[in-house]
Amino acid sequence: MPKVPILMPQLGESIAEATVLRLLVEPGATVSADEEIFEVETNKATMGVTTPCGGTVAEILIKEGDNVVVGANMALIEATEEEIERTGSSPLGADGASPTLPTSPESVPQQTASNETSGDVVHFKTQGEYIENSSLKVQPSVRGLPVPVGLKGAHYLSPRMKARMDELGISASDIAAIVGSGAGGRVTIEDLEQFIQYVDEWPSRPASMMRRSVADSMRRSWTRPLASAGRPIYMDPILTHRKNHPHKPGITLYFVRALALAIAEHPEAAGYLVGGRILSPKTIDIGVAVQVADGVMVPVMRRVNEYTLDELIDEYNNLVSQARSRRLKPEAQQGGIATVTNFGGFGLTFASPMPLPSESLILGVGAVSKTPVWSDEVEAFIPVAKANIVTTFDHRVVDGGDIGRLMQRVADFLQRPEYM
């Protein structure tokens, strides 16, 4: 009976591999066409791999925890010729090999990281031959993010050093914390070996694809001159409106809507610098940061300024639910111009959130607390619900005054939620 390969699908435009989380079937199981048989984790979501046709699982070629590149063979299904013809599936060739599988390293997209392990220590490989400011002394508390003591420029990795780093699976950012003993503070092979010996003494675990994705995003975002500004806002109007609303909108949704309306009035605040040009947003699509296991997912709500708060409730609830279950499609996480994150849900009153590399703006919301405020009307202190909002922005694009005006409009809209 012909065998049909189950290949790792292209689960998103920028996704080149995925980690196998669960095998949902065993060899010998009978499956239907489009039945989900594997659960995999990409750097953006947890997704299912389905069968191209019905039949019997003849062989499973992967195991849980494996990293599988796009196009790789994951399993074989025995199917009748009628089923293959009905579903338009492609059986294996006479030589037992699938013509669509990657056959060489050149046919597999270049990865920015791999998960080679050595004992209990996990190493990651990244491409690149230069270390930014590798001759600088770096404070150990910020390993991987150099804090220069003196400016001496970039350093080229010697072929010997680079070969040893490749052998160990060490990246340029991994050795940025080393204070070199060579001339001009240069990191030597001996320094590297001592560093590896030190690192190998620490317990470690493999970083999930989600964690690696977050780490890479934050590293890329940190290359910009980011600044943060904050202010308090009165929360009583929102809390009262939500209490009386039949559908109880999420608190974060109020801020998503208010930010969208404010950006509509001040689009320059969400501009994006490319070369010598500042791009203005074509549509006001706002992301919502959702905490998930070992990372954060950011579903994007489209054209938020064009809909009322009531009209956005279902979309907001659906996106947040999909994100929490790790079933959010990659395209649902793309195209945002700004993000709202509610760190108040974790009891934090103040934080400095980081915008995504593709965005110039993120608005954070702190925990609500009761604060005594003097009232001239009753000539006494009265308890008022307040929270801090914090905006982190790309200082190349806008200045503090621009952000101050934007945040003032956000606060204004939140004081009259019935009109949002």
N, C-alpha and C positions, 0 to 999 in steps of 0.2 A: 504494500500500500504506500502511495506517495507520502513524503514528509514535507511539511510546510514550516519554515523557520519563523519564530517570533523575534523580531528585531527591536532593539531599543529605539523607540520613535523620537523624532525631533519634538520635544515638549515645549519648546519656546525658541524664539529667534536667536537668543544669545546663550542657549543652554547646550553644552557639548557633552555632558555626562550626567549620570545620576547614581545615587547610592541605593542599593536594594534594601528595603526595610522589611518586607514580609513576602513570603511565598504563600500564595493563597490556595495552591493546588499541589498535588503530588504526582509523580509519574504513574500512569495508569488511569488517571482521572478522566472522565468524559466531560468535555466542555462544549459550549455553544459558541457561535460566532459573536464577536464583540463582548465576550465575557471577561471580566477583570480577573487576571490570574496573578499579577505581581503588583506590589505597592512600592513605589520608588520615591526617593527624596531628591529633588533638585535644589539648586541654591535659591529657589524662589517659593517652592511649594511641595507638598506631598501629593503625588498623582498616581493614577493607575495605568498599568499596561494591559491592553486587551488582546484577545485572540483575533487573528485575521479570518479564521474560519472555525467551523465546528469539527470535532473529532476526538481523538484520544491523545493525551499527553504522553509522548513517547520518551522524552528525555528532557531534563532540566539542566542547563549548562551553567547556571549561576547559583550563588548561595547568598544568604542574608549577610549584609555588610559589604558585599562587593561593589566596587565602583565600575560602572559599565558605560562605555562611550556610545554615543549615538551611532546607530547602524550595526552594533554588535549583536551576534546571535545569542538569545537568552534561553530558548527552548525549542523543541521540535514537536510538532503535532502530526500524528497520522490521520489523514483525511481521505475520503473517497474522491475519486476523480470528479464525480458529480458535484460534491460540495466545493471542491476547488474551483470548478468552472462557475458555479453559482455565485460564489463570493469574489471571484476575480483574484484569488490568491496566487502567489508564485511559489511552486514547490521547489525543493532542492534540485540541482542539476544532477546529471547522471554520475558525476564525480563526487557527489555528496557535499558539495560546497555551494554556498549561496553567492551568486554573482554580485549582490549588493553589499556584502560585508566589507569592512575596511581591510585592506590587504597589506598596508604599509603605514609607517608613522606619518608619511606625508598626506595620506588620505584621511587622517583623523585630525580634527581641529586642534590647534595648539592650545594647551591648557595653561592657565596661570598658576595652577597648583596641583600637586599630586600628593597622595597620602602614603608614601613609603614609610614603613615602620622599621625600627631597629630595636628589638627587645620590647620594652615597655615605653620607649620614647618615640614620639611621632615627629617626623620631619616633613617639611613642605618645600617643594621646589618652585621657584619662580624664575622667569626669564629676565635678562638684562645684565649688562656687563659693568655698569657704573654704580658707585656708591656715592650718594650725595653727601658731601662734607664728611667723608669717612676718616679724615685726619683730625676731626674735632673731638674734644673730650665730651662725653655724654653722661648725663646724670642717670644712674642705673634705674631710678624709679620710673623712667619713661622709656623702657626698652622698646625699640622699634620706632620711636618717634624722637629723632635727635634733637637735643636742646643744646645749641652751640655755646661753648665757652669763649672761643675765639674763631674768627673767620679765616679759613685757610684754603677754601675752595674744594672742588671735587677731586676724588682720587680714582685712578684707573686700577681695576683688579688685575694683578699679574696673572699670566696663564697658569702658573703653578697654584696660585691662590684660588683661582676660579675652578680649576680642575678638582681641587680638594673640596671646595664648597659643593660642587656638583655631586661628588662622591658621597658626601655626607647628607645631601639634601638640604643644605642651608642657603637661605636667600640673603640678599644684600641688607634688607632691613633687620634680619636676625642678628647681624654682627654690628649693627650701628651702636649698640650699647657698650661695645668693647673699647676700653681706653688703650690704644696701641702703645707698644713699647719700642717701635721702630722709629726711624728718623722722622721728625716732624709729627710724631704721634701716629705713624702709620701702623696698621694692624698687620702683624706678621703671622706666618704659619704657626709659630709657637703660641702666639696669643690665641689663635683660633682653636688649637688643640686643647689649651687650658680651658677655654670657654666651653667646648664640647664636653670635656670631662666634668666640668661644674654642672652643666645642664643635665647630663645623663644621671646625676645623683638625685634629681627631683622626680617625684611621681608624675605621671602624665597620662593623658587619654587622647584618643583621636578626636579632632575637632570635626563636628558635623558639617555637612555642606552648607547648611543654613548659617552656622557660626562663621565659617570661612567667608561666606558671601558678605555677612555684616562687617566682618573685619576688613575686607577689601574695600567695601563702600566707604567706611569711616576713614580708612587710610587715604583714599582718593579725595574725599571731601576735605580732609585736614590740610591739603596742599594749598588751600585758598586762605586769604586773610579774613577770617570770620570774626564777627563781633556780636555781642548779645546786649539787649536792652530789655528792661522789665518795668512793670508798673502794676499797682493793685487795681482791681475792679470790684464793683458791687455785684454780688451774686443773687440777692433777694429777688429781683425781677425774674431771673431765669428759674430759680427754685420754685417760686410761686406759680409761674406759667406752666412748668412741667408737672407740678402737683395737680393742677386743675385740668391738664390735657388728657383726653381719653386714651391716647396711645403712648403716653409717657416717653417722649423723645429722649434719646441718649444725651447726656450733658455735653459730650464732645460734639454732637451734631450742631448744637447752637453755635459753637465756636467755628465750626467748618463753614456754616452759612454766613456768620458775621465776617469772617476773614474774606470770603469770596466777594461779599458786597463791598468791603473796604478796598480790596484789590481792584475791583471794577472802577472805583473812583481814583485809585492811585496805582495804575498798572506798572509804573516804573519801579515800584517796590519789589515786583516779582520778575524783573528783567534778568536776562542771562547773558553773561559776557562771553563772546566768541571772537577772538582776535581783537580787532579794533571796533567791533560793533556790539551794541547791547540789544538783544532780541526781546521784543515785547510779546507777552502771551497772546496767542490767537484765541484760545478759549480758556475759561477759568475752571480748571480741573484741579481739585484739591484732594490730597492723600490723607488717609487716616492711619496713624501708627497703631498697630495692634500687637500686643505682646503674645508670642507663642513660645512653645518649648524651644529653648536654646536660641532664640532670636526674635526678630521683629518682622512683621509683614505689613506692607503699606498698600491697601486697596485704594483705588483712585475713583472719586466721585466726579462725574462729568458735568460741565456747565452748571456748576452749583449756583451761580448768580441768577440763572434764568428760571429757577424753580423756587417755590415757597418752601418753608420749613416742613409743612405738612406733606408736601409732595415728595420730599426727600427721605422721609422716615423709612419707608419700605426698602429703598435702595441701600440706605445706610445699614439697616439691620441685616439685610442679606449679605452684604459685603463683609461686614464684621463677623458674621457667623461662618462664612466660607473661610475667612482668614484664620479664625480660631481652630477650625477643623483641618487646616492646612490643605484645603481643596480649592484655593484661589488660583485661577488660571494666570499665567505670566502676563498676558495682555491686559488683565485687570489691574496690574501693578505698574503700568507704564504710562507716561505722558503727563504726569502731574507737574504743576508749576510751583506748588507749595504744599506743606504738610502740617497737620495739627496732631500734636501728641499730648495726651492727658496723663502726665506723670503724677497728678494729684491722686489718682486711683491707688497709688502705692504709698500714700501718706507724705509725699514730698511737697514742701511748700515752695521750693525754688530749685531750679535746675537749669543747665545751659545745654539744650538739645542741639544735635548736629543735623543740618540739612543733608538730604541725599546729594550725591555728586551732580545729578542732573537738575537740581533745583538750587535756588539762591535764598530760600526763605523757609523757616519752620517756626511755628507758633506753639509754645508749650503752655499748659494750663496746670496750675498748682492746686493743692488741696484747699478746700473751703474751711474757713475758721470764723468763729464769731469774734468780732472786735468791737469794743466800746467806742462809739462815735458821738461827739457832742451835737445835740440838736437845739438850735435856737428856738424852734417852735415850742418845744416842751421845757426848754431850759434844763436839760439833764442829759446824761450819757445814756444812749440806747444801744442795744446789741445789734450789730449789722454783720451779715455774712459777706466775707471778702475772700478773694483769691488773687494770687499773683499770676500774671501772664508774662511770658518771656519770649522774645523773638530773637532768633539767631539768624544773621544775614551775611551775605557776601559784601564786604565793605568796599570792594571795587565797584560795585554796581550802585549802591545807595549809601547815604550817610545817616547819621543818627537822627537828624531832623526829619528826614523822609520816613524813617521807621516810627518816630514819635507821632507823626501825623497819622500814619496808618493805624497804629495801636489805639489812638484816640478815637478813630472812627469805629474800630472793632468794639471798643467800650461803649460808644454811643449806641450802636445797633443792639448790643446786649441789654441795654437798659429798657428797650421797648421790644421785647421778643414777640409780642402779639402782631407786630408789623413785619416780621421776618418770614 
